[in-house]
C-alpha cells in the first residue's frame, strides 16, 4: 500500500514538473511575450486573437484570474521535416545508386 501511494505521489510530482518546465520553455522561446486575456475578451475578439497567434504569439486564456488554456501557434512543418531528416541522416546508409543490380527483375504485366 505504501509503495503504490509513493509511486502515485511521485507520478503527480513528475507530471507537475513536466507541465511547469513546458510552460517555462514556451515562455523562454517566446521571449516571455505571453499575453493573458479573459475568456470573455477572447469570445468578443476571436479573429484578432487568432491573427496574433498566427504571427507566433502565445495567448493564455484566464477565467476569474486563473489560467484555463493556452493557445499556441502550430508547429512549423518545414522545420519539423528538416529535424526528421537530420535524425534519419544519423542512421541511414546510402550506397551506390547508379550501378545496375546483379539481380534479374521480372516485369509485371
C-alpha positions, -999 to 999 in steps of 0.1 A, spaced: 0 0 0 28 24 10 47 17 -22 18 23 -45 10 56 -27 46 67 -30 45 59 -68 13 79 -72 28 109 -54 60 107 -74 40 105 -107 19 135 -97 51 155 -88 67 145 -121 35 155 -140 35 189 -123 72 194 -130 67 184 -167 39 210 -171 60 236 -153 91 230 -174 70 230 -206 54 264 -196 88 278 -188 103 266 -222 74 282 -240 80 315 -222 117 313 -229 112 305 -266 86 332 -270 107 358 -251 81 359 -223 57 377 -247 28 357 -235 -4 377 -234 -31 369 -209 -67 376 -218 -100 367 -202 -123 342 -219 -150 369 -223 -125 391 -242 -114 361 -263 -150 355 -273 -155 391 -284 -122 394 -302 -117 359 -316 -104 369 -351 -79 394 -336 -66 369 -311 -62 342 -338 -43 366 -360 -19 373 -331 -14 335 -326 -9 331 -364 20 356 -361 36 335 -334 23 349 -301 12 327 -273 -21 336 -257 -31 324 -222 -69 324 -215 -80 332 -180 -112 327 -161 -116 348 -130 -78 353 -129 -70 316 -133 -52 302 -163 -75 278 -181 -60 274 -216 -31 283 -237 -33 290 -275 0 284 -293 8 286 -330 11 253 -349 44 237 -354 63 248 -385 60 218 -408 92 226 -427 113 228 -396 98 196 -383 106 179 -416 142 191 -415 146 178 -380 132 144 -390 157 143 -419 186 152 -396 176 123 -373 173 99 -403 207 111 -416 223 97 -385 211 61 -392 206 59 -429 232 43 -452 234 53 -488 253 31 -512 259 32 -550 225 41 -565 236 43 -602 253 10 -608 230 -18 -622 220 -46 -598 232 -81 -604 197 -94 -599 172 -100 -627 138 -84 -623 107 -98 -638 84 -72 -654 49 -72 -642 22 -75 -668 
